Amino acid sequence: MPKPEQVLAKLRAARRIPPAVRAAMSRAPAKIEPGAIDVLERFYKELRARRRDYDCPPRACFDAAAASESTLAALLRTLERFAPEMSLAEGRVARKAWYKRRQGAVRSHPRKAVSLVEAGPPECWPALWHPAYARLVAESPKASTARRHINSLNRCARELAKLGLTPTPDRLRALLLGETFSAQGLSPRTVRNYLGAYRRLAQCLDADRETRDGLADIFAVWKARASRAPKRKDLKLDSFAEEGGTWHGLLGQALDLCAAFERGSTSWRAAEERSRLQAAVLLLALNTNARTGDIAAWSIGRELKRREDGTWSLRYRSIKTGKAVKFSRLWPETHAALDAVLLAGRPERMLGERYAALEGCSWMRHTRKPVPARHPSELIKEIATLSSHPLRTLAADVLRRIDPGESPRKIATWLGHHNRRSQEDYTIAGEGCALSDDWAQERERIRSTPAG
């Protein structure tokens, strides 16, 4: 380990390092890592040769100065400590490139998407079920519906094998499957879905009327149990409320996160990048009530557009409903959070440049690769204990309290509900609040009217 006087002597000889940085390093020689002075000299040499501003060095300077991942990490830590005014955003890009080049890292090769028809029946399916596969896929309204039925039938096939039962769909097997799934702790809704797929299998196999009626009876039992069972979403919201959680509290939490990353100017660490994204995702979920799959699918310059005045607008087509949704102007706090994610630690003067460079890319990852549909919800859950879907119910509750009489209509519009079934719970609660308020007003009127 070099002695402090040796470190200081080497630092005095490093004339390419700016005087302010050398002065900061000389005040804490014990915190200078081995090799840090050398890599810092190479870095500033490259920076001067390229005649670039010191506030946001390009990635090429980091690549030229550091020939290994460990050297790059030492350079970034040193700059973070002794040159805190410098943006290390491009250093973050260089670091990500090293992650991909790591020795022995598993390389991901793009695989050709295989359609459900080409995939054929799963291996766990008994031969008796195979004739139903093509019809099940062809007659499903969506590919996601067919995939859900197939996954449910995979579970049914494995359970029938464990029970030692033949795979022929009938009332008895449906009854035993329901009892087995329930004993395993599955919710009535999940059991209903599995048995719904099992019933659909019998239809695709052209089972006789007696068999179909028997399966319908068992399905009806579990459908009734599912309708009486509390939704997992409601249980989560109850737990959230018991711990003091509110919609307004989540908004405050998102704004606190924004304030935290606004104070940081050297964001090259993964934790800071994730924190910025979490704040923006939570604000977007609260601002728009969009579903997690929709949020993941948005692109810069397409769904999310930034105007010259610095405001962002949003227009997208819901993946679930197929309906167009438009927000001509998002909240000011959301504008700031989207700007922060776009810049990723760079100076504000680069907003226009970044927007042009990333147009058409995912707003979350700044690449053209699709983002997993659940990723926004996972980010929210890490900081809010709730996934994104219950936030829609919290927003409905806020609307219900503000305007009970109009809340059913507003909630249906706000959440994108287009059928009576989706609106039922919100309508009942909203109408109940409105009736309570009307009755309370009538009661006051009666009490204030003199008896005559």
Secondary structure, DSSP 4 states (H G I P E B T S, - for coil): ---HHHHHHHHHH-TTS-HHHHHHHHT-GGGPPTTHHHHHHHHHHHHHHTT--TTS--HHHHHHH-SSHHHHHHHHHHHHHH-TTS--HHHHHHHHHHHHH-TTPPPPPP-----HHHH-S-TTS-GGGHHHHHHHHHHSSSHHHHHHHHHHHHHHHHHHHHHT------HHHHHHHHHHHHHTT--HHHHHHHHHHHHHHHHHTT--HHHHHHHHHHHHHHHHHHHHSPPHHHHHHHHHHHTT--HHHHHHHHHHHHHHHHH-S---SHHHHHHHHHHHHHHHHHHH---HHHHHH-BBTTTEEE-TTS-EEEEEE-TTT--EEEESS--HHHHHHHHHHHHTT--GGGHHHHHHHTTTSBTTTSSSSPPPTTHHHHHHHHHHSS-HHHHHHHHHHHHHHH-TTTHHHHHHHHHT--SHHHHHHHHHHHHHHHHHHHHHHHHHHHHHSPP-
